[in-house]
């Protein structure tokens, strides 16, 4: 089972390591505050370049499906990752509330 968190729960954490795995173009268009951009392909090919096995990382994509896949891959490699379900689209809805 892939650990998941809602955007509302995540926003309660002030020091969360949030990673946007969308393209750099999508990230530059808009993103969740304090998120860094590491596109899916880069993160999966060289996770040790961007992550360590001590910290927890919260991943998101547009809808939460690709980030769930990324979490599955990274969990098998020993990284502490959590999927933000609903992804960027859910953040947009939350922001409108």
URKADA-V402722 format. One line per field, one symbol per residue. phi: phi as a letter, one per 40 degrees, with the letter a starting at -180 (. if undefined). psi: psi as a letter, one per 30 degrees, with the letter a starting at -180 (. if undefined). A space follows every 10 residues. Layout:
# URKADA-V402722
phi: ???
psi: ???
This chain:
# URKADA-V402722
phi: .cdbaccccc ccccbcccbc ccccccccci acdgcbbbdd dccccbcccb bbccccbbba bcbhcccccc cdcccccgcc bbcccgfccc cdccccc
psi: kkklkleeee ffkfgkjkkj glleeeefel lkkgklkjke eeeeeiefff llgelkkjkl aeffeeeeee eeeeefggkj kkkjkfbeee eeeeef.
